[in-house]
Amino acid sequence: MRSTYGTRASICDHFNWTIDYLENGISWAKVQRLMADAPSYDYDDKDEDSKAAKPIKITEQNQADILKMFQ
């Protein structure tokens, strides 16, 4: 999604627009303001209060349980 067309496709997908509407029905300046004002979340790994998942070491004892999580 780093190319111009990938960015346009992701914008259309996000807002449920067509490419024609994006290119001809709305000004690009308005689209840029919509994207700039979109909510976001900063994932800071240094936050001590976050409850990030800790890596799981796969062993012979837990391998069946881990495989079940992905099925």
mmCIF file of the N, C-alpha and C atoms, coordinates in Angstrom:
data_MODEL
# 
_entry.id   MODEL 
# 
loop_
_atom_site.group_PDB 
_atom_site.id 
_atom_site.type_symbol 
_atom_site.label_atom_id 
_atom_site.label_alt_id 
_atom_site.label_comp_id 
_atom_site.label_asym_id 
_atom_site.label_entity_id 
_atom_site.label_seq_id 
_atom_site.pdbx_PDB_ins_code 
_atom_site.Cartn_x 
_atom_site.Cartn_y 
_atom_site.Cartn_z 
_atom_site.occupancy 
_atom_site.B_iso_or_equiv 
_atom_site.pdbx_formal_charge 
_atom_site.auth_seq_id 
_atom_site.auth_comp_id 
_atom_site.auth_asym_id 
_atom_site.auth_atom_id 
_atom_site.pdbx_PDB_model_num 
ATOM 1   N N  . MET A 1 1  ? 0.814   -1.196  0.000  1.00 0.00 ? 1  MET A N  1 
ATOM 2   C CA . MET A 1 1  ? 0.000   0.000   0.000  1.00 0.00 ? 1  MET A CA 1 
ATOM 3   C C  . MET A 1 1  ? 0.861   1.266   0.000  1.00 0.00 ? 1  MET A C  1 
ATOM 4   N N  . ARG A 1 2  ? 2.063   1.166   -0.495 1.00 0.00 ? 2  ARG A N  1 
ATOM 5   C CA . ARG A 1 2  ? 2.925   2.348   -0.504 1.00 0.00 ? 2  ARG A CA 1 
ATOM 6   C C  . ARG A 1 2  ? 2.872   3.092   -1.828 1.00 0.00 ? 2  ARG A C  1 
ATOM 7   N N  . SER A 1 3  ? 2.282   2.494   -2.846 1.00 0.00 ? 3  SER A N  1 
ATOM 8   C CA . SER A 1 3  ? 2.180   3.188   -4.122 1.00 0.00 ? 3  SER A CA 1 
ATOM 9   C C  . SER A 1 3  ? 0.961   4.111   -4.092 1.00 0.00 ? 3  SER A C  1 
ATOM 10  N N  . THR A 1 4  ? 0.897   4.980   -5.062 1.00 0.00 ? 4  THR A N  1 
ATOM 11  C CA . THR A 1 4  ? -0.234  5.899   -5.164 1.00 0.00 ? 4  THR A CA 1 
ATOM 12  C C  . THR A 1 4  ? -1.545  5.138   -5.289 1.00 0.00 ? 4  THR A C  1 
ATOM 13  N N  . TYR A 1 5  ? -1.548  4.092   -6.101 1.00 0.00 ? 5  TYR A N  1 
ATOM 14  C CA . TYR A 1 5  ? -2.787  3.347   -6.306 1.00 0.00 ? 5  TYR A CA 1 
ATOM 15  C C  . TYR A 1 5  ? -3.159  2.519   -5.082 1.00 0.00 ? 5  TYR A C  1 
ATOM 16  N N  . GLY A 1 6  ? -2.174  2.011   -4.367 1.00 0.00 ? 6  GLY A N  1 
ATOM 17  C CA . GLY A 1 6  ? -2.459  1.280   -3.138 1.00 0.00 ? 6  GLY A CA 1 
ATOM 18  C C  . GLY A 1 6  ? -3.050  2.184   -2.079 1.00 0.00 ? 6  GLY A C  1 
ATOM 19  N N  . THR A 1 7  ? -2.533  3.403   -1.982 1.00 0.00 ? 7  THR A N  1 
ATOM 20  C CA . THR A 1 7  ? -3.073  4.368   -1.025 1.00 0.00 ? 7  THR A CA 1 
ATOM 21  C C  . THR A 1 7  ? -4.509  4.725   -1.390 1.00 0.00 ? 7  THR A C  1 
ATOM 22  N N  . ARG A 1 8  ? -4.751  4.959   -2.647 1.00 0.00 ? 8  ARG A N  1 
ATOM 23  C CA . ARG A 1 8  ? -6.113  5.291   -3.081 1.00 0.00 ? 8  ARG A CA 1 
ATOM 24  C C  . ARG A 1 8  ? -7.064  4.132   -2.828 1.00 0.00 ? 8  ARG A C  1 
ATOM 25  N N  . ALA A 1 9  ? -6.602  2.917   -3.085 1.00 0.00 ? 9  ALA A N  1 
ATOM 26  C CA . ALA A 1 9  ? -7.450  1.751   -2.857 1.00 0.00 ? 9  ALA A CA 1 
ATOM 27  C C  . ALA A 1 9  ? -7.767  1.594   -1.373 1.00 0.00 ? 9  ALA A C  1 
ATOM 28  N N  . SER A 1 10 ? -6.794  1.836   -0.504 1.00 0.00 ? 10 SER A N  1 
ATOM 29  C CA . SER A 1 10 ? -7.064  1.705   0.929  1.00 0.00 ? 10 SER A CA 1 
ATOM 30  C C  . SER A 1 10 ? -7.997  2.805   1.420  1.00 0.00 ? 10 SER A C  1 
ATOM 31  N N  . ILE A 1 11 ? -7.909  3.998   0.866  1.00 0.00 ? 11 ILE A N  1 
ATOM 32  C CA . ILE A 1 11 ? -8.841  5.072   1.225  1.00 0.00 ? 11 ILE A CA 1 
ATOM 33  C C  . ILE A 1 11 ? -10.251 4.696   0.795  1.00 0.00 ? 11 ILE A C  1 
ATOM 34  N N  . CYS A 1 12 ? -10.393 4.189   -0.434 1.00 0.00 ? 12 CYS A N  1 
ATOM 35  C CA . CYS A 1 12 ? -11.713 3.775   -0.918 1.00 0.00 ? 12 CYS A CA 1 
ATOM 36  C C  . CYS A 1 12 ? -12.274 2.662   -0.057 1.00 0.00 ? 12 CYS A C  1 
ATOM 37  N N  . ASP A 1 13 ? -11.422 1.728   0.337  1.00 0.00 ? 13 ASP A N  1 
ATOM 38  C CA . ASP A 1 13 ? -11.874 0.625   1.184  1.00 0.00 ? 13 ASP A CA 1 
ATOM 39  C C  . ASP A 1 13 ? -12.304 1.144   2.555  1.00 0.00 ? 13 ASP A C  1 
ATOM 40  N N  . HIS A 1 14 ? -11.546 2.066   3.100  1.00 0.00 ? 14 HIS A N  1 
ATOM 41  C CA . HIS A 1 14 ? -11.853 2.598   4.427  1.00 0.00 ? 14 HIS A CA 1 
ATOM 42  C C  . HIS A 1 14 ? -13.184 3.353   4.456  1.00 0.00 ? 14 HIS A C  1 
ATOM 43  N N  . PHE A 1 15 ? -13.404 4.197   3.465  1.00 0.00 ? 15 PHE A N  1 
ATOM 44  C CA . PHE A 1 15 ? -14.621 5.016   3.434  1.00 0.00 ? 15 PHE A CA 1 
ATOM 45  C C  . PHE A 1 15 ? -15.752 4.386   2.615  1.00 0.00 ? 15 PHE A C  1 
ATOM 46  N N  . ASN A 1 16 ? -15.503 3.219   2.013  1.00 0.00 ? 16 ASN A N  1 
ATOM 47  C CA . ASN A 1 16 ? -16.490 2.542   1.178  1.00 0.00 ? 16 ASN A CA 1 
ATOM 48  C C  . ASN A 1 16 ? -16.883 3.412   -0.019 1.00 0.00 ? 16 ASN A C  1 
ATOM 49  N N  . TRP A 1 17 ? -15.873 3.990   -0.667 1.00 0.00 ? 17 TRP A N  1 
ATOM 50  C CA . TRP A 1 17 ? -16.057 4.814   -1.847 1.00 0.00 ? 17 TRP A CA 1 
ATOM 51  C C  . TRP A 1 17 ? -15.603 4.048   -3.076 1.00 0.00 ? 17 TRP A C  1 
ATOM 52  N N  . THR A 1 18 ? -15.967 4.573   -4.248 1.00 0.00 ? 18 THR A N  1 
ATOM 53  C CA . THR A 1 18 ? -15.429 4.052   -5.502 1.00 0.00 ? 18 THR A CA 1 
ATOM 54  C C  . THR A 1 18 ? -14.230 4.907   -5.903 1.00 0.00 ? 18 THR A C  1 
ATOM 55  N N  . ILE A 1 19 ? -13.392 4.367   -6.775 1.00 0.00 ? 19 ILE A N  1 
ATOM 56  C CA . ILE A 1 19 ? -12.245 5.133   -7.277 1.00 0.00 ? 19 ILE A CA 1 
ATOM 57  C C  . ILE A 1 19 ? -12.741 6.370   -8.018 1.00 0.00 ? 19 ILE A C  1 
ATOM 58  N N  . ASP A 1 20 ? -13.833 6.233   -8.768 1.00 0.00 ? 20 ASP A N  1 
ATOM 59  C CA . ASP A 1 20 ? -14.390 7.367   -9.503 1.00 0.00 ? 20 ASP A CA 1 
ATOM 60  C C  . ASP A 1 20 ? -14.792 8.482   -8.551 1.00 0.00 ? 20 ASP A C  1 
ATOM 61  N N  . TYR A 1 21 ? -15.434 8.147   -7.425 1.00 0.00 ? 21 TYR A N  1 
ATOM 62  C CA . TYR A 1 21 ? -15.822 9.178   -6.461 1.00 0.00 ? 21 TYR A CA 1 
ATOM 63  C C  . TYR A 1 21 ? -14.580 9.837   -5.857 1.00 0.00 ? 21 TYR A C  1 
ATOM 64  N N  . LEU A 1 22 ? -13.559 9.039   -5.543 1.00 0.00 ? 22 LEU A N  1 
ATOM 65  C CA . LEU A 1 22 ? -12.357 9.594   -4.954 1.00 0.00 ? 22 LEU A CA 1 
ATOM 66  C C  . LEU A 1 22 ? -11.663 10.559  -5.909 1.00 0.00 ? 22 LEU A C  1 
ATOM 67  N N  . GLU A 1 23 ? -11.618 10.198  -7.190 1.00 0.00 ? 23 GLU A N  1 
ATOM 68  C CA . GLU A 1 23 ? -10.895 11.021  -8.155 1.00 0.00 ? 23 GLU A CA 1 
ATOM 69  C C  . GLU A 1 23 ? -11.719 12.179  -8.694 1.00 0.00 ? 23 GLU A C  1 
ATOM 70  N N  . ASN A 1 24 ? -13.051 12.037  -8.749 1.00 0.00 ? 24 ASN A N  1 
ATOM 71  C CA . ASN A 1 24 ? -13.865 13.072  -9.393 1.00 0.00 ? 24 ASN A CA 1 
ATOM 72  C C  . ASN A 1 24 ? -14.946 13.678  -8.504 1.00 0.00 ? 24 ASN A C  1 
ATOM 73  N N  . GLY A 1 25 ? -15.314 13.003  -7.419 1.00 0.00 ? 25 GLY A N  1 
ATOM 74  C CA . GLY A 1 25 ? -16.447 13.465  -6.628 1.00 0.00 ? 25 GLY A CA 1 
ATOM 75  C C  . GLY A 1 25 ? -16.102 14.227  -5.370 1.00 0.00 ? 25 GLY A C  1 
ATOM 76  N N  . ILE A 1 26 ? -14.856 14.214  -4.943 1.00 0.00 ? 26 ILE A N  1 
ATOM 77  C CA . ILE A 1 26 ? -14.466 14.884  -3.716 1.00 0.00 ? 26 ILE A CA 1 
ATOM 78  C C  . ILE A 1 26 ? -13.080 15.480  -3.923 1.00 0.00 ? 26 ILE A C  1 
ATOM 79  N N  . SER A 1 27 ? -12.842 16.627  -3.320 1.00 0.00 ? 27 SER A N  1 
ATOM 80  C CA . SER A 1 27 ? -11.541 17.259  -3.513 1.00 0.00 ? 27 SER A CA 1 
ATOM 81  C C  . SER A 1 27 ? -10.464 16.513  -2.723 1.00 0.00 ? 27 SER A C  1 
ATOM 82  N N  . TRP A 1 28 ? -9.264  16.462  -3.303 1.00 0.00 ? 28 TRP A N  1 
ATOM 83  C CA . TRP A 1 28 ? -8.166  15.760  -2.664 1.00 0.00 ? 28 TRP A CA 1 
ATOM 84  C C  . TRP A 1 28 ? -7.782  16.424  -1.339 1.00 0.00 ? 28 TRP A C  1 
ATOM 85  N N  . ALA A 1 29 ? -7.937  17.745  -1.248 1.00 0.00 ? 29 ALA A N  1 
ATOM 86  C CA . ALA A 1 29 ? -7.635  18.452  0.000  1.00 0.00 ? 29 ALA A CA 1 
ATOM 87  C C  . ALA A 1 29 ? -8.562  17.988  1.120  1.00 0.00 ? 29 ALA A C  1 
ATOM 88  N N  . LYS A 1 30 ? -9.824  17.750  0.789  1.00 0.00 ? 30 LYS A N  1 
ATOM 89  C CA . LYS A 1 30 ? -10.770 17.260  1.800  1.00 0.00 ? 30 LYS A CA 1 
ATOM 90  C C  . LYS A 1 30 ? -10.416 15.843  2.241  1.00 0.00 ? 30 LYS A C  1 
ATOM 91  N N  . VAL A 1 31 ? -9.994  15.006  1.296  1.00 0.00 ? 31 VAL A N  1 
ATOM 92  C CA . VAL A 1 31 ? -9.586  13.643  1.638  1.00 0.00 ? 31 VAL A CA 1 
ATOM 93  C C  . VAL A 1 31 ? -8.378  13.681  2.569  1.00 0.00 ? 31 VAL A C  1 
ATOM 94  N N  . GLN A 1 32 ? -7.422  14.553  2.288  1.00 0.00 ? 32 GLN A N  1 
ATOM 95  C CA . GLN A 1 32 ? -6.237  14.671  3.140  1.00 0.00 ? 32 GLN A CA 1 
ATOM 96  C C  . GLN A 1 32 ? -6.605  15.116  4.554  1.00 0.00 ? 32 GLN A C  1 
ATOM 97  N N  . ARG A 1 33 ? -7.558  16.037  4.673  1.00 0.00 ? 33 ARG A N  1 
ATOM 98  C CA . ARG A 1 33 ? -8.003  16.473  6.004  1.00 0.00 ? 33 ARG A CA 1 
ATOM 99  C C  . ARG A 1 33 ? -8.715  15.344  6.730  1.00 0.00 ? 33 ARG A C  1 
ATOM 100 N N  . LEU A 1 34 ? -9.523  14.562  6.006  1.00 0.00 ? 34 LEU A N  1 
ATOM 101 C CA . LEU A 1 34 ? -10.191 13.417  6.629  1.00 0.00 ? 34 LEU A CA 1 
ATOM 102 C C  . LEU A 1 34 ? -9.174  12.412  7.158  1.00 0.00 ? 34 LEU A C  1 
ATOM 103 N N  . MET A 1 35 ? -8.145  12.146  6.385  1.00 0.00 ? 35 MET A N  1 
ATOM 104 C CA . MET A 1 35 ? -7.142  11.182  6.811  1.00 0.00 ? 35 MET A CA 1 
ATOM 105 C C  . MET A 1 35 ? -6.288  11.729  7.955  1.00 0.00 ? 35 MET A C  1 
ATOM 106 N N  . ALA A 1 36 ? -6.000  13.024  7.941  1.00 0.00 ? 36 ALA A N  1 
ATOM 107 C CA . ALA A 1 36 ? -5.192  13.615  9.009  1.00 0.00 ? 36 ALA A CA 1 
ATOM 108 C C  . ALA A 1 36 ? -5.951  13.624  10.330 1.00 0.00 ? 36 ALA A C  1 
ATOM 109 N N  . ASP A 1 37 ? -7.268  13.787  10.270 1.00 0.00 ? 37 ASP A N  1 
ATOM 110 C CA . ASP A 1 37 ? -8.083  13.839  11.486 1.00 0.00 ? 37 ASP A CA 1 
ATOM 111 C C  . ASP A 1 37 ? -8.567  12.471  11.941 1.00 0.00 ? 37 ASP A C  1 
ATOM 112 N N  . ALA A 1 38 ? -8.212  11.431  11.216 1.00 0.00 ? 38 ALA A N  1 
ATOM 113 C CA . ALA A 1 38 ? -8.657  10.082  11.589 1.00 0.00 ? 38 ALA A CA 1 
ATOM 114 C C  . ALA A 1 38 ? -8.037  9.677   12.921 1.00 0.00 ? 38 ALA A C  1 
ATOM 115 N N  . PRO A 1 39 ? -8.803  9.005   13.765 1.00 0.00 ? 39 PRO A N  1 
ATOM 116 C CA . PRO A 1 39 ? -8.236  8.588   15.044 1.00 0.00 ? 39 PRO A CA 1 
ATOM 117 C C  . PRO A 1 39 ? -7.126  7.561   14.830 1.00 0.00 ? 39 PRO A C  1 
ATOM 118 N N  . SER A 1 40 ? -6.164  7.599   15.720 1.00 0.00 ? 40 SER A N  1 
ATOM 119 C CA . SER A 1 40 ? -5.074  6.635   15.654 1.00 0.00 ? 40 SER A CA 1 
ATOM 120 C C  . SER A 1 40 ? -4.626  6.302   17.068 1.00 0.00 ? 40 SER A C  1 
ATOM 121 N N  . TYR A 1 41 ? -3.801  5.305   17.172 1.00 0.00 ? 41 TYR A N  1 
ATOM 122 C CA . TYR A 1 41 ? -3.295  4.893   18.470 1.00 0.00 ? 41 TYR A CA 1 
ATOM 123 C C  . TYR A 1 41 ? -1.795  4.703   18.360 1.00 0.00 ? 41 TYR A C  1 
ATOM 124 N N  . ASP A 1 42 ? -1.064  5.268   19.296 1.00 0.00 ? 42 ASP A N  1 
ATOM 125 C CA . ASP A 1 42 ? 0.386   5.154   19.314 1.00 0.00 ? 42 ASP A CA 1 
ATOM 126 C C  . ASP A 1 42 ? 0.768   3.960   20.174 1.00 0.00 ? 42 ASP A C  1 
ATOM 127 N N  . TYR A 1 43 ? 1.310   2.941   19.553 1.00 0.00 ? 43 TYR A N  1 
ATOM 128 C CA . TYR A 1 43 ? 1.725   1.749   20.280 1.00 0.00 ? 43 TYR A CA 1 
ATOM 129 C C  . TYR A 1 43 ? 3.120   1.978   20.835 1.00 0.00 ? 43 TYR A C  1 
ATOM 130 N N  . ASP A 1 44 ? 3.193   2.316   22.087 1.00 0.00 ? 44 ASP A N  1 
ATOM 131 C CA . ASP A 1 44 ? 4.475   2.589   22.723 1.00 0.00 ? 44 ASP A CA 1 
ATOM 132 C C  . ASP A 1 44 ? 4.881   1.386   23.554 1.00 0.00 ? 44 ASP A C  1 
ATOM 133 N N  . ASP A 1 45 ? 5.953   0.724   23.157 1.00 0.00 ? 45 ASP A N  1 
ATOM 134 C CA . ASP A 1 45 ? 6.413   -0.456  23.879 1.00 0.00 ? 45 ASP A CA 1 
ATOM 135 C C  . ASP A 1 45 ? 6.988   -0.122  25.240 1.00 0.00 ? 45 ASP A C  1 
ATOM 136 N N  . LYS A 1 46 ? 7.301   1.123   25.477 1.00 0.00 ? 46 LYS A N  1 
ATOM 137 C CA . LYS A 1 46 ? 7.908   1.506   26.742 1.00 0.00 ? 46 LYS A CA 1 
ATOM 138 C C  . LYS A 1 46 ? 6.880   1.734   27.837 1.00 0.00 ? 46 LYS A C  1 
ATOM 139 N N  . ASP A 1 47 ? 5.608   1.662   27.499 1.00 0.00 ? 47 ASP A N  1 
ATOM 140 C CA . ASP A 1 47 ? 4.542   1.879   28.471 1.00 0.00 ? 47 ASP A CA 1 
ATOM 141 C C  . ASP A 1 47 ? 4.475   0.691   29.425 1.00 0.00 ? 47 ASP A C  1 
ATOM 142 N N  . GLU A 1 48 ? 4.744   0.930   30.706 1.00 0.00 ? 48 GLU A N  1 
ATOM 143 C CA . GLU A 1 48 ? 4.769   -0.152  31.688 1.00 0.00 ? 48 GLU A CA 1 
ATOM 144 C C  . GLU A 1 48 ? 3.376   -0.666  32.023 1.00 0.00 ? 48 GLU A C  1 
ATOM 145 N N  . ASP A 1 49 ? 2.351   0.145   31.825 1.00 0.00 ? 49 ASP A N  1 
ATOM 146 C CA . ASP A 1 49 ? 0.990   -0.266  32.148 1.00 0.00 ? 49 ASP A CA 1 
ATOM 147 C C  . ASP A 1 49 ? 0.366   -1.143  31.070 1.00 0.00 ? 49 ASP A C  1 
ATOM 148 N N  . SER A 1 50 ? 0.988   -1.201  29.900 1.00 0.00 ? 50 SER A N  1 
ATOM 149 C CA . SER A 1 50 ? 0.408   -2.004  28.827 1.00 0.00 ? 50 SER A CA 1 
ATOM 150 C C  . SER A 1 50 ? 0.571   -3.474  29.154 1.00 0.00 ? 50 SER A C  1 
ATOM 151 N N  . LYS A 1 51 ? -0.397  -4.243  28.706 1.00 0.00 ? 51 LYS A N  1 
ATOM 152 C CA . LYS A 1 51 ? -0.376  -5.676  28.968 1.00 0.00 ? 51 LYS A CA 1 
ATOM 153 C C  . LYS A 1 51 ? -0.107  -6.407  27.666 1.00 0.00 ? 51 LYS A C  1 
ATOM 154 N N  . ALA A 1 52 ? 1.074   -6.157  27.124 1.00 0.00 ? 52 ALA A N  1 
ATOM 155 C CA . ALA A 1 52 ? 1.447   -6.795  25.865 1.00 0.00 ? 52 ALA A CA 1 
ATOM 156 C C  . ALA A 1 52 ? 1.682   -8.279  26.094 1.00 0.00 ? 52 ALA A C  1 
ATOM 157 N N  . ALA A 1 53 ? 1.355   -9.038  25.092 1.00 0.00 ? 53 ALA A N  1 
ATOM 158 C CA . ALA A 1 53 ? 1.539   -10.484 25.195 1.00 0.00 ? 53 ALA A CA 1 
ATOM 159 C C  . ALA A 1 53 ? 3.019   -10.808 25.235 1.00 0.00 ? 53 ALA A C  1 
ATOM 160 N N  . LYS A 1 54 ? 3.371   -11.693 26.121 1.00 0.00 ? 54 LYS A N  1 
ATOM 161 C CA . LYS A 1 54 ? 4.761   -12.117 26.230 1.00 0.00 ? 54 LYS A CA 1 
ATOM 162 C C  . LYS A 1 54 ? 4.990   -13.269 25.261 1.00 0.00 ? 54 LYS A C  1 
ATOM 163 N N  . PRO A 1 55 ? 6.185   -13.373 24.725 1.00 0.00 ? 55 PRO A N  1 
ATOM 164 C CA . PRO A 1 55 ? 6.469   -14.475 23.803 1.00 0.00 ? 55 PRO A CA 1 
ATOM 165 C C  . PRO A 1 55 ? 6.305   -15.826 24.495 1.00 0.00 ? 55 PRO A C  1 
ATOM 166 N N  . ILE A 1 56 ? 5.816   -16.776 23.735 1.00 0.00 ? 56 ILE A N  1 
ATOM 167 C CA . ILE A 1 56 ? 5.619   -18.127 24.256 1.00 0.00 ? 56 ILE A CA 1 
ATOM 168 C C  . ILE A 1 56 ? 6.696   -19.021 23.672 1.00 0.00 ? 56 ILE A C  1 
ATOM 169 N N  . LYS A 1 57 ? 7.366   -19.764 24.534 1.00 0.00 ? 57 LYS A N  1 
ATOM 170 C CA . LYS A 1 57 ? 8.370   -20.703 24.069 1.00 0.00 ? 57 LYS A CA 1 
ATOM 171 C C  . LYS A 1 57 ? 7.678   -22.033 23.777 1.00 0.00 ? 57 LYS A C  1 
ATOM 172 N N  . ILE A 1 58 ? 7.871   -22.534 22.567 1.00 0.00 ? 58 ILE A N  1 
ATOM 173 C CA . ILE A 1 58 ? 7.238   -23.786 22.168 1.00 0.00 ? 58 ILE A CA 1 
ATOM 174 C C  . ILE A 1 58 ? 8.111   -24.950 22.640 1.00 0.00 ? 58 ILE A C  1 
ATOM 175 N N  . THR A 1 59 ? 7.485   -25.826 23.389 1.00 0.00 ? 59 THR A N  1 
ATOM 176 C CA . THR A 1 59 ? 8.160   -27.033 23.871 1.00 0.00 ? 59 THR A CA 1 
ATOM 177 C C  . THR A 1 59 ? 7.353   -28.246 23.453 1.00 0.00 ? 59 THR A C  1 
ATOM 178 N N  . GLU A 1 60 ? 7.892   -29.408 23.714 1.00 0.00 ? 60 GLU A N  1 
ATOM 179 C CA . GLU A 1 60 ? 7.157   -30.633 23.379 1.00 0.00 ? 60 GLU A CA 1 
ATOM 180 C C  . GLU A 1 60 ? 5.883   -30.755 24.197 1.00 0.00 ? 60 GLU A C  1 
ATOM 181 N N  . GLN A 1 61 ? 5.876   -30.183 25.402 1.00 0.00 ? 61 GLN A N  1 
ATOM 182 C CA . GLN A 1 61 ? 4.712   -30.285 26.271 1.00 0.00 ? 61 GLN A CA 1 
ATOM 183 C C  . GLN A 1 61 ? 3.566   -29.370 25.828 1.00 0.00 ? 61 GLN A C  1 
ATOM 184 N N  . ASN A 1 62 ? 3.873   -28.211 25.244 1.00 0.00 ? 62 ASN A N  1 
ATOM 185 C CA . ASN A 1 62 ? 2.807   -27.272 24.894 1.00 0.00 ? 62 ASN A CA 1 
ATOM 186 C C  . ASN A 1 62 ? 2.553   -27.152 23.397 1.00 0.00 ? 62 ASN A C  1 
ATOM 187 N N  . GLN A 1 63 ? 3.252   -27.900 22.572 1.00 0.00 ? 63 GLN A N  1 
ATOM 188 C CA . GLN A 1 63 ? 3.102   -27.725 21.129 1.00 0.00 ? 63 GLN A CA 1 
ATOM 189 C C  . GLN A 1 63 ? 1.695   -28.051 20.634 1.00 0.00 ? 63 GLN A C  1 
ATOM 190 N N  . ALA A 1 64 ? 1.041   -29.052 21.204 1.00 0.00 ? 64 ALA A N  1 
ATOM 191 C CA . ALA A 1 64 ? -0.323  -29.401 20.774 1.00 0.00 ? 64 ALA A CA 1 
ATOM 192 C C  . ALA A 1 64 ? -1.294  -28.281 21.134 1.00 0.00 ? 64 ALA A C  1 
ATOM 193 N N  . ASP A 1 65 ? -1.138  -27.681 22.318 1.00 0.00 ? 65 ASP A N  1 
ATOM 194 C CA . ASP A 1 65 ? -2.015  -26.581 22.726 1.00 0.00 ? 65 ASP A CA 1 
ATOM 195 C C  . ASP A 1 65 ? -1.830  -25.361 21.835 1.00 0.00 ? 65 ASP A C  1 
ATOM 196 N N  . ILE A 1 66 ? -0.611  -25.083 21.454 1.00 0.00 ? 66 ILE A N  1 
ATOM 197 C CA . ILE A 1 66 ? -0.343  -23.924 20.585 1.00 0.00 ? 66 ILE A CA 1 
ATOM 198 C C  . ILE A 1 66 ? -0.940  -24.159 19.200 1.00 0.00 ? 66 ILE A C  1 
ATOM 199 N N  . LEU A 1 67 ? -0.826  -25.359 18.682 1.00 0.00 ? 67 LEU A N  1 
ATOM 200 C CA . LEU A 1 67 ? -1.431  -25.653 17.383 1.00 0.00 ? 67 LEU A CA 1 
ATOM 201 C C  . LEU A 1 67 ? -2.945  -25.516 17.415 1.00 0.00 ? 67 LEU A C  1 
ATOM 202 N N  . LYS A 1 68 ? -3.563  -25.866 18.529 1.00 0.00 ? 68 LYS A N  1 
ATOM 203 C CA . LYS A 1 68 ? -5.021  -25.734 18.672 1.00 0.00 ? 68 LYS A CA 1 
ATOM 204 C C  . LYS A 1 68 ? -5.448  -24.269 18.623 1.00 0.00 ? 68 LYS A C  1 
ATOM 205 N N  . MET A 1 69 ? -4.590  -23.358 19.108 1.00 0.00 ? 69 MET A N  1 
ATOM 206 C CA . MET A 1 69 ? -4.924  -21.925 19.089 1.00 0.00 ? 69 MET A CA 1 
ATOM 207 C C  . MET A 1 69 ? -5.053  -21.403 17.654 1.00 0.00 ? 69 MET A C  1 
ATOM 208 N N  . PHE A 1 70 ? -4.317  -22.002 16.730 1.00 0.00 ? 70 PHE A N  1 
ATOM 209 C CA . PHE A 1 70 ? -4.327  -21.528 15.350 1.00 0.00 ? 70 PHE A CA 1 
ATOM 210 C C  . PHE A 1 70 ? -5.346  -22.250 14.478 1.00 0.00 ? 70 PHE A C  1 
ATOM 211 N N  . GLN A 1 71 ? -6.036  -23.241 15.015 1.00 0.00 ? 71 GLN A N  1 
ATOM 212 C CA . GLN A 1 71 ? -7.009  -23.977 14.224 1.00 0.00 ? 71 GLN A CA 1 
ATOM 213 C C  . GLN A 1 71 ? -8.401  -23.472 14.463 1.00 0.00 ? 71 GLN A C  1 
# 
